Amino acid sequence: MWKTIKKILLWLIIGQFVYIIACIWLNPPITITQAVNVVKGYGLKRDNISYDEMGPNIKLAVMAAEDQLFPDHNGFDIKAIKKAQKFNEKHPNRVRGASTISQQTAKNVFLWQGGGYFRKGLEVYFTFMTETLWSKKRILQTYLNVAEMGPGIFGVQAAAKKYFNKDAKNLTRSEAAQIAACLPNPKKYTVKPQSRYVAYRSAYILRQMNNLDGDPDIEELLR
């Protein structure tokens, strides 16, 4: 019995490592979140595209909205985590997250939604592995292809087609900011029809995008 368990664990370890390596070049065939959406009846609309096909505006919008230090950190924004912990201690009914794009990519590709210490521990591991083995551009590309951006809508190409009837590379700054604004809760914060939160948040994201203009590390990732 114990030998069987050890063999299973060994194959799981080998399997996940091979999958992490494979995802350097290959897009995930399906994620747990996507599968759950199908089961719940939301369907699955997605269209994986290359990094160049995404265009600069949506890349900048997502970094401005979700992780402005993305080019510089090693997968974890320690200052943001500490701020979130202090906020959550004072406001237990208004939990604030501090996940980087790297952490969100690890969660979306390899894990499932929701909290819990076990899932968070796995997220730390997969974040470390992707930051070690993948490039920053590959992490951002993968995130922009697998992130949910509406009920059953995954990735920037599917979102751009659904909301603005255009390819992701042709999104304006305003359109990209609206899509980025829905990311915290894409089923609740709708782009079309535009929810009040998306209207407010997208205006903030646009200002942050302007502030990030000219940053050499950001500019490098936009190419």
N, C-alpha and C positions, 0 to 999 in steps of 0.2 A: 504493500500500500504506500509506504513512505517513498520507495523507489519510484513508483508511478507518479507521485506528486512532484518529486524532484525533477523527473523528466518533463512533466508538463510545464513546470516553472522555467526550466532551462529553455524549452522551445518558445515559451512566451517572451523570455528575455531576448533570445536570438531574433524572433519574429519582429518584435517592436523595433529593434535596432536596425534590421534590414529595411523595415518600412520607413523609418526616419531617413535613412540613406537614399532610398528610392524616391522619396518626395523632394529631394533636391532637384530632380529633373522631371518627375511625373506628378501630375495633379491627382489629389486624392479621389478615388473613384466615387466615394460617397462618404459623408460624415454621419456621426450619430445624430446630430441635430437635424440634418437633412432627412434622414430616415424617419425620425420622430414626426417631422412635419408631414411627411407622406402618410404615415399611419393616422395622424389626426385629421387628415382631409384637406390640408392646406396646399397639397401638391408640391411640385418641385420645378421651379423655373431657374435655370442657370446656364451660363455659357462661358466656360473658362477661356480666358484670353491671355496673350503674352504681356510682358511688362510694358513693352513699347506701345501696344494697342490700348493701354489704359489712359495714356495722356497724362500731362502734368497736373491738371487742376484737381482731379479726384485724389491723387496721391497727397498733394499739399493739403487739401481739405481734411482728409482723414488724420494726418499728422497734427494739424492745427486743432482738431476736435478731440482726439483721443490720446495723443502722445507726442508732445512737442520736443521731447528729448530723445525721441526714438533713434536718431543717428548716433547718439553719444553714449547711451547706457548699455549695460551688458545683459539686458532683458528685464531688469527690475529698477524701478524708480523709487529708491529708498525714501527720499524726502516726501514724495507723494503718499507712500504707504504710511509714514508716520503721521502726516496730516490727516489722512483718512481715519486712522485709528483714533486720534484725538476727537475728530468730529463725531465718529460713531459712538464714542463713550458719552459725549454730551447729548447726542440725538439718537437714541437707540431705535426710534421709529422711522428714522430717515437715513438708512444705511448708504454710505458713499463708498464707491470702489476706487481702486488706484491701479488697475491692471494696465500694463503697457500693451502696445500692439503685439509684441512678442508673446506675452502671456495669453492674450486673446487668440492669437494664431494657434498656440499650443492647445488651448482648450477646444477651439473649433475643429481642429484637424484630428486630434487624438483622443479627446475626452467628450464629456457631455456637459450640458448646462446645469446650473445649480451650484450650491455651495457645499459645505462639509469639509472637514479637515482632510479626509482621505483624498477627495478630488483635488483639493488645493495642493496637497503634497505631490500628487502626480503632476499637477500643472507646473510646479517648480522644477521637477525633473525634466519634463518635456521642453520647458522654456530654456533651461540650461543646454539641453542637447541641440535644439534648433539654433540657438545663438552660437554654439560652438561649431556646428557643422554646416549651417546654411549661411548665405550672405544676407546682409540687411535687405537688399533688393528682393531676394527670394522670399524672405519672410513677409515683406510688404505685399509682394505680388500674390502670394498664397492667401494672405488675409483678405485682400481685395477680391479674390475669387470665391472664397468660401463663407464670408461673413453674411449673415442674414440682413437684408435691407428692405424687408416687407414680408407680409405673410406668404411663405413659400417662395420668396424671391431671394436668391443667393448670388452674390457677386455684383460687381459694378456694371458689367455689360448687361445683365438681365435687368438691373435697376434702371439703367439709362434708357433701355428700350421701353420698359414698362411706363416710366414716368414722363420721359421727354421725347420718346420716339427717335432716338439717335444713338450712335455708338458712344461708348465711354470716353474715347479720345476726343470727342467733339463737345463734351460738356463744358458749359461756361463755369466761371467761378461760383456764381450764384446757385446754379443747378447742382454743382458738386457739393457745395456747402449744405444744401437741403438734404441730399442723400446722407451725408456724414452726420447730420443732426439727428437722424432717426436711429442711429446705431445703438444707443443705450437700451432701447425697447422698441424694435421695429414693428411689432404688432400693434402697439399702442400709439407711438409717435408716427403718424402717417404723413407721407410726402404728398400724395394725391388721394383724397383731398388733404390739403395742408393743415395739420393740427396746429394749435396755438403754440405748443412747445417747439415744433420744428420752425415756425416763423421766427420766434424769439431766438432760438439756439443758432439758427443759420446766420442771423445777422451778427451774432457774436463770433461765429467761426470765420466769417468773411473778414472781420477786423483782425483776427489772429493770423489769417492767411497773409494779410498785408504786412503785419508785423514780422512775419517770417521771411518775407522777400529779401533776398540778398544774403541770407545765411549760407555760408559756403557748404556746410555739411548737408543742409536741406537741399540746396541746389544740386549737389552731386547725386542725391537720390531721385531727383526729378528728371534726370537725363535718361 
